[in-house]
């Protein structure tokens, strides 16, 4: 997978990373909120903190959290 991340608005060009197999995104408070994993045969698995199985995926990263997640609309 290729990742393109922008920092501090559009003043600087985005940073690009190539050949990533897994991406773990945190919020501003250090809480994991999204995981994207490249599976075999080019499939991509995406799971958000509010979805079932998120804690299992985090354990695969070596992160064992016992956090409850609430959706706010």
C-alpha positions in Angstrom: 0.0 0.0 0.0 1.1 3.6 -0.5 0.4 6.2 2.2 0.2 9.9 1.6 0.0 12.0 4.7 -0.4 15.8 4.9 0.9 17.9 7.8 0.0 21.4 8.9 -2.4 22.2 6.0 -1.2 22.5 2.5 1.9 24.6 3.2 4.2 21.6 2.8 4.0 18.8 0.3 2.6 15.5 1.6 4.9 12.7 2.8 4.6 9.4 1.0 5.4 6.0 2.2 5.4 2.9 0.0 5.1 -0.8 0.6 3.2 -0.6 3.9 1.4 -3.7 5.1 -0.4 -2.2 8.0 -1.5 1.2 9.1 -2.7 2.1 12.6 -4.2 5.6 13.0 -4.5 7.4 16.3 -6.6 10.4 17.3 -5.1 13.5 19.0 -5.3 11.9 22.4 -3.3 8.8 21.5 -6.2 6.4 21.1 -6.2 4.0 18.1 -9.2 4.7 15.9 -8.6 3.0 12.5 -6.6 0.0 11.2 -5.9 -0.8 7.5 -4.2 -4.0 6.7 -3.1 -5.5 3.4 -4.1 -9.1 3.2 -3.0 -11.8 0.8 -4.1 -11.5 -2.8 -4.3 -7.7 -2.7 -7.3 -7.6 -0.4 -7.5 -4.7 2.1 -9.1 -5.0 5.5 -10.3 -1.8 7.2 -11.8 -1.7 10.7 -12.8 1.3 12.8 -12.8 1.6 16.6 -16.6 1.4 16.6 -16.7 -1.9 14.8 -16.6 -5.5 16.1 -13.2 -7.1 15.9 -11.3 -3.9 16.4 -9.8 -5.0 19.8 -8.8 -8.3 18.2 -6.9 -6.5 15.4 -5.2 -4.3 18.0 -4.0 -7.4 19.9 -2.3 -8.4 16.6 -0.3 -5.2 16.9 0.6 -6.0 20.5 -1.8 -3.5 21.9 -4.2 -4.8 24.5 -6.8 -2.1 25.3 -9.9 -2.5 27.3 -11.7 0.6 26.1 -15.4 1.1 25.4 -16.4 3.0 22.3 -19.5 5.1 21.9 -20.8 6.6 18.6 -21.7 10.2 18.9 -24.0 11.6 16.2 
